[in-house]
Amino acid sequence: MSIAFSLVVLLSLIAFPQHASGAAASALRIWGLDVVPSLFPYMVFCRMLSARLREHDVPAAPVAALLGLLGGSPSGASVIAAYGSRLSRRVLLALCALTGTISPMFTLGTIQAWTQSAMLCRLLLLCHLLSAACAGGVVLWACKDESPAVSASAPSTSVNPIAQSIDAILHVGGCIICYSVLASLLRFLPMLSDSTGAIVHGLLEVSGGVHALCTAATPGKLRAVLLSVLCGFSGFSILSQNHAFLAPLGVRMTQLIAFALLRAFFAGCLMAMLYARFIP
């Protein structure tokens, strides 16, 4: 199946080279101008701080939760990976559900620039964080496995945090470009309208999908709910980035997808309930 899928994508790239390169260029601009300036500095200092906190035996769960929520993905996953050997399986999975979020800086900065609505973005961030807390709570309640998490090799303290972050941010960029190109090729399907295409794009790669949804002709409340759902799910691109850090701890991609669906459900419900109260 994967061979057939890869072959179809390769043939599509050959058949529509200008369209694919245009999508890649657009994704590269979003990554370079919107994602890197906000995410890269945070990742560097997050790695420096988490390394120092590990040396002082600060409890793992609150550190991973706080730094993960403040930085978004894949910062949260990288912090969890650094502390993985100190966590139980139950807490590990709950933290994966809690911290699989997008960066608050992306919500309050980039999305606000696209929507020109500070209030909408504050409400979007509130729903995003509450949905993550709800998903983490559900997983913590449902999982009863208190055995130690699979031991992952501890990161070397001799590695420069800037070099580590460069490697991570390049991985982020690669995922954004690849999933954006795939989403652009799916736009050739005749049944996809602008809004539907934006949703599909967002499920694959959230930054480009959110940008497309912000420019699509979608009614205000529906657009807000869809934005909340897409941000809650975070996209397969971010899930792949998180999985690269969490796979050594025994976390499966199917689990991350299930956690993302939980966040998306709670985020959409919260936005639907709160929109009329906060947005005139």
N, C-alpha and C positions, 0 to 999 in steps of 0.2 A: 504493500500500500504506500509506504513512504517513498519507494523507488518511483512508482507511478506518479505520485504527487510532485516529486522533485523534477521529473521529466516534463510534466505539464507546465510547471513554473518556468523551467529553462526555455521551452518552446515559446511560451508567452513573452519572455524577455527578448527573444530573437524576433518575434513577430511584431512587437511594439517597442522598439528600442528607445524612441524619443519619449514616449509616455513613461516608460520605466525610469529613464534617466532623469526626467523632470520630477517624478515623485521622489527619487533618491536625493535630488538637489534640494527639494523642499524640506525633506526630513533632515537633511544635513544642516540647513539653515536653522530649523527649530532646535536641533541639538546644540549647534554651536553658539547661537545667539540667545536662546532662552533657557536651555537645560544646563549647559556647562557653567555659565556664570553663577548660577544659584547653587548647583549641586556640588561642584568640584571642591570649592573651599570648605564646605561643610564636611564632606567626606574626609578631607585631610585632617581637620581638627578633631573630627569624631574618632578617627583611628588613633590619633595621638592621645586623646583623653581616655578612651577605653583601655588602651595599653597601660596607662598610668594607674587607672582604677583597678585593673587586674593585679598589678603589683602590690596594691594596698589592700587586697582581699575585700573589696567592696562587693556586697551581694549582687549576684548576676542579674536576677529578674528585674528589679527596678531600674537598673542601669540600661539594660537592653530595651525595656519598655519606653523609658524617657528619651533616650537618644534615637531610638527607632521612630517614634512618633514625631519628634522634632525634625528629623532629617528625611523621613520617608524612604521609599525603596530606591536602591538596594542597600542604603545605609543600615537600616534595621536588620536586614539579613546578615550583613557583615559583622555587626555587633553580636548578634545571636551566635554566629559561627565562632567568634572569638571566645564566647563564654559557654559554648555548647557542652563541654565536658562537665560543667558544674550544674547542669540542669537535669531535672527529671523529664521523662518522655512527655508527661502530662503538661508541665510548664512550658517545655519546648514548643509543643504544638500550639498551645494557647498564645505564646508570644509570636509565633509565625502568623496566626490569624490577626493578632492585634497590630503588628508592625508592617504588614504587607500593604502599606498605604503609599500615596504619592506625597511629595514634599509640600508642606504648608507654604513655602516660598513660591512654589509653582502656582498654587491656588490663589494666593493673595497678590502675587506679582504678575505672572504671565497671563493667567486666565482673566484677571481684572483688566489687563491691557486689551484683551480680546473682546470682553463683554462691555467694558466701560461702566461697570456696576460694582461698586465697592460692597454694597449691602448684599448683593447676590453672592459674591465670593466669600464674605464672612459667613453667610448662612450655609454655603456649600462646604466650607471648612468645618463648621460645627457638625453638620450631618455626617461628614466624612469621619471625624474623630469619634463621634458617638456610635456610628455603625461599626467602626473597628473595635471599640470597647465592647459592644454587644456581641460581636462575632467571637472575640477573645473569651468573653464570659461563657458563651455557649459551649465552646470547645473545652474550656476548663471544667465545666460542669459535666459534659458528656464523656470526657476521657478519664478513665480510672487508672491508667497505667502509671505507677509511681517509680518504675524502674529507671535507672540512669539512662540518659540519652546515649546513642552510639557515639563512641569517642572519636573525635576528629583531631587531626594533627594540629597542635597549637601554632598560631602564626609566629613566625620568627621575629623577635624583637629587634634583630639587626637590620631588617628590611626597612628602608626609608618609607614613611607613611605617604610621602608625595608620590613615590614610585608605585606603591600599592594602589593609590587612588587613581593614578593615570591609567593603569591597567583596567581598573574597574570602570572608569568613565568611558574608555574606548569600547569596552564590552557593552555598556549602555548605548553608545552611539551605533554600534553595529546592529543591535537588536532593533533600535528605532528605525534605522534605514531599511533593514530587511523586511520587517513587518509592515512598514509604510508602503514599500514597493508591492508587497503581496496584496495589501488592501486596495491599492490603486488599480491593480489588474482585475480585482473582483468588481470594480466599478463598471467594467464592460458588460457585466451581466444585465440584461434588459430589465429585470424586475426591480432593480435597485434605484430608488429615487435619491435625491440629494440627502434627505434626512436619513433614510435607511442606509445609504452608503456611508454616511458619517458615523452611524452607530456601529456598522460592521468594522469600519476603520478603527473606532475607539475600542472595540473589543480586542482587536489585534494589537494596536499601538495607541495608547491613550492620548498622548500629547497632540499628534496629528488629527486624531478623531475628534477631540474636544475642539480644536481649532476649526475643523470642518463644520461641526455642529453649531459653533458660535456664528458662523457666516451663513448657515442654511436658514431658509425661511420657515422657522418653526415657532409656534405660539409660545409666549413667555413662560407659563407654568409648565407646559410639556417640555420645553427646552431645559428648564431648571431641573426637573425630575430626571430627564435623560442624562444631563451632565452629572447629577449626583450618582446615578447608577453606574455610569462609565467610570467615574473617579473611584467609586467603591470597588468595582471589579478590578480596576487598575490596568487591564490589558495583558494579553499573553506575552508581550514584550517584557514588561516588568516582572511578570511571573517567571519568565525564563531567567531573567537577571537574578532574582531571588533564589531560584532553584540552583543556580551555579554555586552559590554560597552554602546552601542548606543541604544539598545532596550528600555531602560527606557525613552529615549527622543522621542520615537515614530518612530524611523528609522526601516524600514522593511528590512529583508534579501534580498528580491527581488530588492529593491532599491540599496543595496550594490553590488549585482551581476550586475545590469545594469551599475553602475559606473565603476565596474571592467572591463566590456566589452568595455566601452569607452576608458579606459586607455590602454587596450591591443591593441585596434585598432590603436590608435595614436602611441603607442610605436613601433608596428610592422612597420607601415608606415615610421616613422622617421628612424628606423634602416635600412630599405631597401634603403632609400634615402642617408643616410650618410655613410654607410659601406665602399663603394668603395673610398670615399673621404679621410677617416681616416685610414683604414686598408690596408696596402700594399699587 
